[in-house]
C-alpha cells in the first residue's frame, strides 16, 4: 500500500495536468482512495470525472483541458485557436470546437461551446500546451486563418483580416503555408487579394 501522499495517482495527475477518473482507477485510485486524495487536498475535482493536482495554477484557458480529455476527437478552432496562437486580443465568450461531419457533438453545460462541423477535421492540427503540461489539439496558424475566411459569415471578415495581418507581421506563418491551407479550405480566391496586399 502507498501512503496517500505518494500515491501513483498524484504522479499521473502532475504529469498530465488533468486526469480522468478511469485513468485514476487504473493506478488504484478509485472509490475510497479517490475520496481520500480529494479530502487531503492532494487532488481537486475540476469537472465531471476530471481531476487535477492541487498545486496547479489556474489559467484563463483552464476550461479547455477537461474538454480535450473528455472529447479526444474534437479540435479547438477559429476564435479559440486564435486565442491559443496569440492572434486576438479578444477573449471569446464561447469555446470554438470542430468535430467531424458525422461525429456526435459534445454535450456539456459549461463552458458554452460553439460547435462547427468540418469534413477535414484531421487537417492542419497541432498540439498546443495550455500551461506547459496539458496538451490539447488545435488547428495550426495557417488552417485557423483559412477557417476564419471560410467561416467569415459566422465570425466576421474583420476578424479574419486581423488574424491574417497579425500572423504575418509576427512571422507565425509563411505565404506557402497560408496558400496551402487556403487551397485546402477552398478559400484561395477569397484570400488571394488580402495575401497579395501583405507582400
PAMIDREN-430575 format. One record per residue (C-alpha): residue number from 0; residue in one letter; y, z, x. Coordinates in steps of 0.25 Angstrom, whole numbers, plus 5000, padded with zeros to 4 digits. Layout:
PAMIDREN-430575
<node k="NUM" r="a" c2="Y" c3="Z" c1="X"/>
...
end
This chain:
PAMIDREN-430575
<node k="0" r="x" c2="5000" c3="5000" c1="5000"/>
<node k="1" r="x" c2="5014" c3="4997" c1="5005"/>
<node k="2" r="x" c2="5025" c3="5007" c1="5004"/>
<node k="3" r="x" c2="5035" c3="5001" c1="4993"/>
<node k="4" r="x" c2="5046" c3="4999" c1="5003"/>
<node k="5" r="x" c2="5037" c3="4990" c1="5012"/>
<node k="6" r="x" c2="5030" c3="4982" c1="5000"/>
<node k="7" r="x" c2="5028" c3="4967" c1="5004"/>
<node k="8" r="x" c2="5035" c3="4964" c1="4991"/>
<node k="9" r="x" c2="5048" c3="4968" c1="4998"/>
<node k="10" r="x" c2="5046" c3="4959" c1="5010"/>
<node k="11" r="x" c2="5043" c3="4948" c1="5000"/>
<node k="12" r="x" c2="5056" c3="4951" c1="4992"/>
<node k="13" r="x" c2="5064" c3="4952" c1="5005"/>
<node k="14" r="x" c2="5059" c3="4938" c1="5010"/>
<node k="15" r="x" c2="5061" c3="4931" c1="4997"/>
<node k="16" r="x" c2="5073" c3="4938" c1="4991"/>
<node k="17" r="x" c2="5068" c3="4936" c1="4977"/>
<node k="18" r="x" c2="5053" c3="4938" c1="4973"/>
<node k="19" r="x" c2="5045" c3="4936" c1="4960"/>
<node k="20" r="x" c2="5037" c3="4947" c1="4954"/>
<node k="21" r="x" c2="5024" c3="4939" c1="4956"/>
<node k="22" r="x" c2="5027" c3="4938" c1="4971"/>
<node k="23" r="x" c2="5029" c3="4953" c1="4972"/>
<node k="24" r="x" c2="5015" c3="4955" c1="4965"/>
<node k="25" r="x" c2="5009" c3="4946" c1="4975"/>
<node k="26" r="x" c2="5013" c3="4956" c1="4986"/>
<node k="27" r="x" c2="5009" c3="4968" c1="4978"/>
<node k="28" r="x" c2="5022" c3="4972" c1="4971"/>
<node k="29" r="x" c2="5019" c3="4971" c1="4956"/>
<node k="30" r="x" c2="5019" c3="4981" c1="4945"/>
<node k="31" r="x" c2="5022" c3="4995" c1="4950"/>
<node k="32" r="x" c2="5024" c3="4991" c1="4965"/>
<node k="33" r="x" c2="5035" c3="4981" c1="4960"/>
<node k="34" r="x" c2="5041" c3="4992" c1="4951"/>
<node k="35" r="x" c2="5041" c3="5002" c1="4963"/>
<node k="36" r="x" c2="5048" c3="4991" c1="4972"/>
<node k="37" r="x" c2="5059" c3="4990" c1="4961"/>
<node k="38" r="x" c2="5060" c3="5005" c1="4959"/>
<node k="39" r="x" c2="5062" c3="5008" c1="4974"/>
<node k="40" r="x" c2="5073" c3="4997" c1="4974"/>
<node k="41" r="x" c2="5065" c3="4988" c1="4984"/>
<node k="42" r="x" c2="5065" c3="4976" c1="4975"/>
<node k="43" r="x" c2="5075" c3="4973" c1="4964"/>
<node k="44" r="x" c2="5072" c3="4964" c1="4951"/>
<node k="45" r="x" c2="5081" c3="4952" c1="4951"/>
<node k="46" r="x" c2="5075" c3="4945" c1="4939"/>
<node k="47" r="x" c2="5063" c3="4944" c1="4930"/>
<node k="48" r="x" c2="5051" c3="4945" c1="4940"/>
<node k="49" r="x" c2="5060" c3="4943" c1="4952"/>
<node k="50" r="x" c2="5063" c3="4953" c1="4963"/>
<node k="51" r="x" c2="5072" c3="4955" c1="4975"/>
<node k="52" r="x" c2="5073" c3="4964" c1="4987"/>
<node k="53" r="x" c2="5082" c3="4976" c1="4984"/>
<node k="54" r="x" c2="5092" c3="4974" c1="4996"/>
<node k="55" r="x" c2="5094" c3="4959" c1="4993"/>
<node k="56" r="x" c2="5109" c3="4956" c1="4992"/>
<node k="57" r="x" c2="5112" c3="4948" c1="4979"/>
<node k="58" r="x" c2="5119" c3="4935" c1="4980"/>
<node k="59" r="x" c2="5126" c3="4927" c1="4969"/>
<node k="60" r="x" c2="5114" c3="4917" c1="4969"/>
<node k="61" r="x" c2="5104" c3="4928" c1="4967"/>
<node k="62" r="x" c2="5100" c3="4923" c1="4953"/>
<node k="63" r="x" c2="5094" c3="4910" c1="4960"/>
<node k="64" r="x" c2="5083" c3="4917" c1="4968"/>
<node k="65" r="x" c2="5075" c3="4922" c1="4956"/>
<node k="66" r="x" c2="5077" c3="4909" c1="4948"/>
<node k="67" r="x" c2="5071" c3="4901" c1="4960"/>
<node k="68" r="x" c2="5060" c3="4911" c1="4961"/>
<node k="69" r="x" c2="5056" c3="4911" c1="4946"/>
<node k="70" r="x" c2="5058" c3="4896" c1="4945"/>
<node k="71" r="x" c2="5054" c3="4890" c1="4958"/>
<node k="72" r="x" c2="5055" c3="4875" c1="4953"/>
<node k="73" r="x" c2="5069" c3="4875" c1="4950"/>
<node k="74" r="x" c2="5080" c3="4871" c1="4959"/>
<node k="75" r="x" c2="5095" c3="4876" c1="4960"/>
<node k="76" r="x" c2="5104" c3="4865" c1="4958"/>
<node k="77" r="x" c2="5118" c3="4860" c1="4954"/>
<node k="78" r="x" c2="5129" c3="4871" c1="4953"/>
<node k="79" r="x" c2="5119" c3="4882" c1="4958"/>
<node k="80" r="x" c2="5115" c3="4873" c1="4970"/>
<node k="81" r="x" c2="5130" c3="4870" c1="4973"/>
<node k="82" r="x" c2="5132" c3="4885" c1="4974"/>
<node k="83" r="x" c2="5120" c3="4887" c1="4983"/>
<node k="84" r="x" c2="5125" c3="4876" c1="4992"/>
<node k="85" r="x" c2="5139" c3="4882" c1="4992"/>
<node k="86" r="x" c2="5145" c3="4870" c1="4986"/>
<node k="87" r="x" c2="5152" c3="4876" c1="4974"/>
<node k="88" r="x" c2="5162" c3="4888" c1="4972"/>
<node k="89" r="x" c2="5157" c3="4890" c1="4958"/>
<node k="90" r="x" c2="5146" c3="4899" c1="4954"/>
<node k="91" r="x" c2="5139" c3="4893" c1="4943"/>
<node k="92" r="x" c2="5136" c3="4902" c1="4931"/>
<node k="93" r="x" c2="5122" c3="4895" c1="4929"/>
<node k="94" r="x" c2="5111" c3="4893" c1="4939"/>
<node k="95" r="x" c2="5108" c3="4878" c1="4940"/>
<node k="96" r="x" c2="5094" c3="4874" c1="4942"/>
<node k="97" r="x" c2="5086" c3="4861" c1="4942"/>
<node k="98" r="x" c2="5072" c3="4860" c1="4936"/>
<node k="99" r="x" c2="5063" c3="4848" c1="4935"/>
<node k="100" r="x" c2="5063" c3="4839" c1="4922"/>
<node k="101" r="x" c2="5051" c3="4846" c1="4916"/>
<node k="102" r="x" c2="5052" c3="4860" c1="4923"/>
<node k="103" r="x" c2="5053" c3="4872" c1="4914"/>
<node k="104" r="x" c2="5068" c3="4877" c1="4915"/>
<node k="105" r="x" c2="5069" c3="4891" c1="4920"/>
<node k="106" r="x" c2="5071" c3="4901" c1="4909"/>
<node k="107" r="x" c2="5080" c3="4913" c1="4913"/>
<node k="108" r="x" c2="5091" c3="4920" c1="4907"/>
<node k="109" r="x" c2="5099" c3="4924" c1="4919"/>
<node k="110" r="x" c2="5105" c3="4917" c1="4927"/>
<node k="111" r="x" c2="5109" c3="4906" c1="4918"/>
<node k="112" r="x" c2="5102" c3="4893" c1="4923"/>
<node k="113" r="x" c2="5107" c3="4878" c1="4921"/>
<node k="114" r="x" c2="5094" c3="4870" c1="4922"/>
<node k="115" r="x" c2="5095" c3="4856" c1="4926"/>
<node k="116" r="x" c2="5083" c3="4847" c1="4925"/>
<node k="117" r="x" c2="5081" c3="4837" c1="4937"/>
<node k="118" r="x" c2="5070" c3="4827" c1="4939"/>
<node k="119" r="x" c2="5072" c3="4829" c1="4954"/>
<node k="120" r="x" c2="5072" c3="4844" c1="4955"/>
<node k="121" r="x" c2="5064" c3="4843" c1="4968"/>
<node k="122" r="x" c2="5074" c3="4834" c1="4975"/>
<node k="123" r="x" c2="5085" c3="4840" c1="4985"/>
<node k="124" r="x" c2="5080" c3="4854" c1="4985"/>
<node k="125" r="x" c2="5083" c3="4864" c1="4996"/>
<node k="126" r="x" c2="5081" c3="4879" c1="4997"/>
<node k="127" r="x" c2="5093" c3="4888" c1="4997"/>
<node k="128" r="x" c2="5094" c3="4902" c1="5001"/>
<node k="129" r="x" c2="5101" c3="4911" c1="4991"/>
<node k="130" r="x" c2="5103" c3="4923" c1="5000"/>
<node k="131" r="x" c2="5095" c3="4920" c1="5013"/>
<node k="132" r="x" c2="5082" c3="4924" c1="5006"/>
<node k="133" r="x" c2="5080" c3="4918" c1="4992"/>
<node k="134" r="x" c2="5077" c3="4903" c1="4993"/>
<node k="135" r="x" c2="5080" c3="4894" c1="4981"/>
<node k="136" r="x" c2="5078" c3="4879" c1="4978"/>
<node k="137" r="x" c2="5092" c3="4872" c1="4977"/>
<node k="138" r="x" c2="5096" c3="4857" c1="4977"/>
<node k="139" r="x" c2="5101" c3="4853" c1="4990"/>
<node k="140" r="x" c2="5116" c3="4850" c1="4992"/>
<node k="141" r="x" c2="5115" c3="4834" c1="4990"/>
<node k="142" r="x" c2="5106" c3="4836" c1="4978"/>
<node k="143" r="x" c2="5115" c3="4846" c1="4972"/>
<node k="144" r="x" c2="5127" c3="4837" c1="4973"/>
<node k="145" r="x" c2="5119" c3="4825" c1="4967"/>
<node k="146" r="x" c2="5115" c3="4834" c1="4956"/>
<node k="147" r="x" c2="5129" c3="4838" c1="4954"/>
<node k="148" r="x" c2="5133" c3="4824" c1="4952"/>
<node k="149" r="x" c2="5121" c3="4821" c1="4943"/>
<node k="150" r="x" c2="5124" c3="4833" c1="4934"/>
<node k="151" r="x" c2="5139" c3="4831" c1="4935"/>
<node k="152" r="x" c2="5140" c3="4832" c1="4920"/>
<node k="153" r="x" c2="5134" c3="4846" c1="4920"/>
<node k="154" r="x" c2="5142" c3="4852" c1="4932"/>
<node k="155" r="x" c2="5154" c3="4843" c1="4933"/>
<node k="156" r="x" c2="5157" c3="4832" c1="4942"/>
<node k="157" r="x" c2="5168" c3="4840" c1="4949"/>
<node k="158" r="x" c2="5156" c3="4850" c1="4954"/>
<node k="159" r="x" c2="5148" c3="4838" c1="4959"/>
<node k="160" r="x" c2="5160" c3="4833" c1="4967"/>
<node k="161" r="x" c2="5164" c3="4846" c1="4973"/>
<node k="162" r="x" c2="5149" c3="4849" c1="4977"/>
<node k="163" r="x" c2="5149" c3="4835" c1="4984"/>
<node k="164" r="x" c2="5162" c3="4837" c1="4991"/>
<node k="165" r="x" c2="5159" c3="4851" c1="4996"/>
<node k="166" r="x" c2="5145" c3="4848" c1="5001"/>
<node k="167" r="x" c2="5151" c3="4836" c1="5009"/>
<node k="168" r="x" c2="5162" c3="4844" c1="5014"/>
<node k="169" r="x" c2="5153" c3="4856" c1="5018"/>
<node k="170" r="x" c2="5143" c3="4846" c1="5024"/>
<node k="171" r="x" c2="5132" c3="4851" c1="5016"/>
<node k="172" r="x" c2="5127" c3="4837" c1="5012"/>
<node k="173" r="x" c2="5127" c3="4823" c1="5018"/>
<node k="174" r="x" c2="5130" c3="4810" c1="5012"/>
<node k="175" r="x" c2="5116" c3="4805" c1="5013"/>
<node k="176" r="x" c2="5110" c3="4818" c1="5006"/>
<node k="177" r="x" c2="5121" c3="4816" c1="4995"/>
<node k="178" r="x" c2="5117" c3="4801" c1="4993"/>
<node k="179" r="x" c2="5102" c3="4804" c1="4993"/>
<node k="180" r="x" c2="5104" c3="4815" c1="4982"/>
<node k="181" r="x" c2="5114" c3="4806" c1="4974"/>
<node k="182" r="x" c2="5104" c3="4795" c1="4974"/>
<node k="183" r="x" c2="5092" c3="4804" c1="4971"/>
<node k="184" r="x" c2="5100" c3="4810" c1="4959"/>
<node k="185" r="x" c2="5105" c3="4797" c1="4955"/>
<node k="186" r="x" c2="5120" c3="4800" c1="4956"/>
<node k="187" r="x" c2="5123" c3="4791" c1="4969"/>
<node k="188" r="x" c2="5133" c3="4783" c1="4961"/>
<node k="189" r="x" c2="5140" c3="4795" c1="4955"/>
<node k="190" r="x" c2="5141" c3="4802" c1="4969"/>
<node k="191" r="x" c2="5144" c3="4790" c1="4978"/>
<node k="192" r="x" c2="5159" c3="4789" c1="4976"/>
<node k="193" r="x" c2="5160" c3="4804" c1="4978"/>
<node k="194" r="x" c2="5152" c3="4804" c1="4990"/>
<node k="195" r="x" c2="5160" c3="4792" c1="4996"/>
<node k="196" r="x" c2="5173" c3="4800" c1="4994"/>
<node k="197" r="x" c2="5167" c3="4810" c1="5003"/>
<node k="198" r="x" c2="5165" c3="4802" c1="5016"/>
end
